[in-house]
Amino acid sequence: MKILVISQYWYPENGVPQRRWTWLSDLLRSKYALEVIAPPPHYRRNLKLLDWAKQIVGRGRGDLEFGPSGERIHRTFFIPGGNSLTQKALNQLTVAMGMMLKLTVLSFSHPSRKPDVIIGTVPALPTAVVTYFASKVLRAPYIIDLRDAWPDLLSQSDQWNNSVGSRSFREFLLSHGPLQGASWLTDRSVNWVLAHSSGVMVTSSHLEENLRSRFSKNGRELPLVTIRNVFPSRTDFVRQYVNEDLKGTLNVLYAGTIGRAQNLANAVEAAKIAATSGVDVHLRFVGAGAAKEALREMAEALGVHAEFYFRRPADALDEHYEWADTALVHLTDWEPLERAVPSKTYELMSSGLHISGVVAGEAAEIIEYCNAGEVVPPERPRELAALWVRLANNPSELRVGNLGREWVAKERTEIAPEKLYAFIRNVFGDK
């Protein structure tokens, strides 16, 4: 069987979608031929105009690459993005147009090249439409790999900028009409693509259940499978001991995206509240995102002890993991996020670090089931502060057992591969 993957994020980039698909590519390449259409690496890179132009010109002279699993990668046109919603949208739309052009130009007509199945990875949301377009052009069935609860998160668009400070004038204008129209069109388009797919891969069982209830109607049951983001961690760190002598302090690490869906202002406020109970919470944020500067300003204004570090790959986080007494997994209280599990949850469970989970839904259930830490509801800073005060005063509660590490290892090495192969086999048969 020959598989074509369409994605806006790919190796050698190091984000969650890229690491997920480096892992899945390795699994798929053990059984199938794999080709990829993706833009050049530019995610979270501040490309200058001249560098971008050189990259585009260079790609025109030969754009076929090979990934770490031996997958053939066809690179596409793109315009660099940024942190603002409009910049991200422009980037995703231009990449989508480049993908359509690439699909038109590439000669998949020869029987040896034509894919048997197409997999589109979402987000970015325009990729769903490109995947549907590709299925028509190439006359091949398609699967959507749906990471997070899209398009349901579009219903929260009026709250997307709550954690990033004041909106730009451009975003203010676009939010009065254009954003609503674009959200409505995207919601309808993505749901149409999902409903007409040959199957959908998701990252949480709650999302799988939600989609099954919505799309399995009129006698047709939409094939669904949950493949969690349990891709291999790039750190070998394992917590060996717990500091029993905290002396009224608690080191709290957050490593990940500092963005809209996290709203980490809640954690800063909790640290301020904990100080009134005599506990000095030291916050350390490692990462990047649209809300980082607003969060830094808030911490300074409240006098909270907070350090900010640039985003680092997982294999460079060991010193931060060693420093931390507990690690923060944090989402805001948007209803669709109850069907999302931050991938950092699995890495922290593998590392044996105590998790302070500010999450609801499936993420909370996993942390509690695996005894990987403790959970408080999102947007409840007083409850989070109370948790941190209790941990600082009772450091023995920071110990976690091996259940979380064993659970993740089994999901990664046994359950996910078996489910992936069975899903493709059941939907498309053996070819």
Helices and strands as residue ranges (DSSP letters): E 2-6, H 16-29, E 33-38, H 49-59, E 64-66, E 72-75, H 85-105, E 117-122, H 126-138, E 142-146, G 152-159, H 169-174, H 178-195, E 199-202, H 205-215, E 224-226, E 249-255, H 265-275, E 280-286, H 292-302, E 306-309, G 314-316, H 318-323, E 326-330, G 335-339, H 344-351, E 355-358, H 362-369, E 373-376, H 381-393, G 395-398, H 403-410, I 411-415, H 416-428
